Amino acid sequence: MTAYISDHDVRTARRLTALRAGIGNRTPDRARRRLGPGTKVPGSLALGPVLLVLAWIAGSGLGLIDPRILPAPWTVGESFVSLVQQGKLQDHFLTSSVRAGLGFSIGTAIGLALAVAAGLSRLGEALIDGPVQIKRAVPTLALIPLFILWFGIGEFMKVTTIALSVIIPIYIHTHNGLRSIDSKYVELAETLRMSQKDFILQVVLPGALPGFLLGLRFAVTLCWTSLVVVEQINATSGLGYMIELARTYGQTGIIFVGLVVYAILGVVSDGAVRLLQGRLLSWRRTLDH
């Protein structure tokens, strides 16, 4: 007997097919024009910082800003050039980048694994979600004294602190994305008798991708925030150590060099995630139109 397939089932099947293949596809020109100026990340991100720097230059040049509180941009520039010529800034930047990269990668992997386990299994959610919510209520930076007692003041403590800061936003938003997957895709997958592997790769992960990318934006910010703090605790290298050493000797210009580098890293990282978000989620706009 031939099964009856309604028009609604056909449309749903087409949407699932697009869901499977759409992640790697580019947005068509017609859909791209519908995105509007809000998705042009570089220009919109640069406007605010440029205006802030111009206000800084004007205030310093007119004598409206006390240089003891906020040094002039050219003073910070001189400190920047001096640090680069001595090779100190490059060394501190490399150390900080390695710490941030390790902590971010480990935290992202653990957060994603926990979210998938909790999102696909009732038992997993019962075992994982509660402890994660408890950790969410306790700021990671408040655990640093305990981590120092447990792990000492070495690299392991610093990387662990960064990783724990990253885990929470990745887990929360990915888990929410998994729980928000349209039930008709799940029903259609059951109708097509998809294997567990295909179901996860073709339905679950694409459906959770928007939540994961949103969590990634929060995770990037928390990664740099945690790095600033841990590098000022008995460190011997890194941007945070450079800032703390400059504070000891009253070198305000070097402190602002470190802060500016942190700010640039934060803006560039967030812009990169937003750009990735726009490209990977182009399939959602093709499904809607």
N, C-alpha and C positions, 0 to 999 in steps of 0.2 A: 504494500500500500504506500502510495506516495504521500509524504507529509505535506501539509499545507503551510506555506510560508507567507506571512502577511507583508505588506509594504513596509510596515514599521520594523519588522525583523530585517528586511533587506537594508533599510537605512541604517539600522544599528550595526549590521555586519560591515557596511561600508565605513562607518565611523571607527569601528574597531580595527579594520584594516589600515585606515589612515593613522590610527593611534600607534599601531605596530611600526609603521614605516616612516612616520612623520617626523620623528625626533631628529633624524639626520638630514632632513630635506630643508632646503632654503625656502623662505617665504616668497610666494609669487609676487611679482611687481604690484599687482592690484591690491593684494593684502598688505604689502609693505607700505603703500601710500596711505592706507587707513591707520597706520600706527601713530602718525602724528609726530610733532616735534618732541614729545615727552620721552621718546626712546633714543634720542640723539644724546648719548651719555657724555662724550667729551666736552662739547660746548657748554652744556648746562652745569657740569661739574666745575668747569674752570671759572665761570663768571663770579661766583661768590668769593673764592680765594683771591682772585685778581683785584676785586674791589677792596677787600680787606688789606691787601698789601699796599694799594694806592693810598688808602686812608692812613696806614702806618707811615708811609713815606712823607705824606703831607704833614701829619702831626709832628713828626720828628724835625722836618725841615723848618717849620714855623715855630718850633720851640714849645709846642703845646704839650709835649710828652716829656716827663722827667727821665733822662737817660739812666738814672739809677734804678728806676722801676722797669722801664722798657727801653733797651738800647736801640739806637737808630739802625735801620736796615743795613747801612754801609758798614757799621761797626760789626754787626753779625756777619756780613759778607767777608770782612777782613779775617774774622775768626775762622770762618769756613775755609777760606783759601789757605790760611796757616795750617789748619788741621790736615787738609788734603796734601799740602806740600810735605808735611812730616810723615804722611802715611798713616796717621792715627785714626782718622775718620774711616778709612777703608777697612782697617783691621776691626774696629769696633762694629762697623756695619755688617761685616761678614759673620762675626760671632753671633750678633743678634739675629741675622737672617737664618742661620743654621738652627738656633734655638726655636725661633718662631716656626720655621718649617717643620721641624720634628714634632713639636707640640701640636701644631695644627693638623698635620697628617694623621698622627695617632688619635687625636681627639675626634676627627671627622670619621675615621674608620670605625672606632668603637661606638660613637653615637649613631652612625648609620646601621651598624649591625644590631644594636639594641633596639632601635626603632623598628626594623624589619621583624625581629623576633617577637616584639610586643604587638606589632600591628597585624601579624598573620596568625597568631596563636593566642587563645584565651589564657592558657597556662602561662605563656610567655608574658602576657600583659600583667597577669596576677603577680608574677615573680619580679618583674622589672619595673613597671610603672611606679609602684609605690616608693621604692628606694630612690628612683630618679627624681620624683617630686619632692622628697625630703631633701635631697641634695640641692635641688633648685631653690629651696627656701633658705639654704645656708650659702652665703657668698663664698666663692672659692678663695678669695684673698683673705678671708677670715680664718682659713685653715692653714695659712702659711706657718704660723708658729708651731702647729702640730706636725706639719711636714718637715720642718727643720729638726724637730726632735726625732722623727722617724728616719728621715733620709739624709740628714746633714744639710750642708749648704752647697753641695756640688751641683753638677749639671742635671742629675736625675731629679732633684727636687724642683728645679726650675722648669724642666720639660714637663714634669707631672702636673705642675700648677697650670701651665698653659693648656695642656691637654684636657684637664678637668673643666676649665673655663669654656672650651670649645664643645665638649660633649653635650652639654645641656641644650643649647639652641638647636644643634643638629638633631638631637633626639626629639625635642618637643615639636618642631615644625615638620619633620619627616613623618613622625607618628601621626600627627594631625592630618597630613596629606594622605597617608594610607587609609585612615578612617573616613576620609572625604571622597574616596573613589566612588563614582556613580555605580549603583548596584546593578544597572542594566548590563554593564560590561562584565560583571561577575557572573550574572545569569547567562549571558551569551557564551562566556567561556565554558560554563558547565554544559550548555547545550551542544557546543562544538567538541566537548570531551577533551579539552586541552589538558596536557600533562601538567604536573605541578611546576616543572621547570619552565615550560612555555608560559604558563599563567603568571609566574613571577616576572619573567623577563619581558613579556609583551603587554601585560596589563598592569601589574602591581607597580613595578619600578617607574614606567612612564607616568602612571597616575600620581605617584608620590613625588615626582621630580619638582613640581612647583614649590611644594612645601620644603623640600630639601634645599633648593636654591635660596629660598627666603631665609632658612636657618643658616645657610652659608654666609649670608651678608652679616647677620648678627655675630656669627662665630669669628669672622675676620676682625671685626672691631674688638671683641673681647680678647682675641689673641694678642693684639698689640697692646691693649690695656694691661693685660697680665704681664707681658714682657717688660713693660716699663717698671712695674713694681718689683718683680723678682730680680731684675738686674741691679737694683739698688740695695740688695741685701747681700752683703759680703761677697760681691762679685769682683773679679779682677779684670774683666773685659766686657765689652758690649756698650751700646749706646746709653743704657741706664747707668752703668758704671761711670762713663764719661761725664754724664750730667752730675752725678753725685760727687765726683772728684772736683768738678768745676765749682760746685756749691761750697766745698770745703775751702777753696782758695779765692772765693768771691769773683769768679770769672763769669759774669752774667752773659757775655757774648757767646761763650761756648755752650752755656745752658740753653740759650735760644737756638743755637745750631742744632742741638739734639732734639729740641722740641719741634723745630721745623722739619727735620728729617722724619720724625715720627708722624707728623701731620701729613707729609707727602706720602709716606708709606700707607697710611690709613685711607687717604683719598684714592690713591692709585689702586689699592687692593679692592676697595668697594666698587670703584668704576669697572675693574676687570670682572668682578662677579656680576654686576649689572649687565655688562656687555654679553657675558656668557649666558645670563638669564634670558636676554632678548633673543639670542640665536637659538638656544635649545628649546625655548617655548614657542617658537614660531608656529609649530604644528597646532597649537591650541587655536590660533587665529584662523588657520586654514580649515579647522573643523567647524568653527563658528560661522563660516561664510561659505 
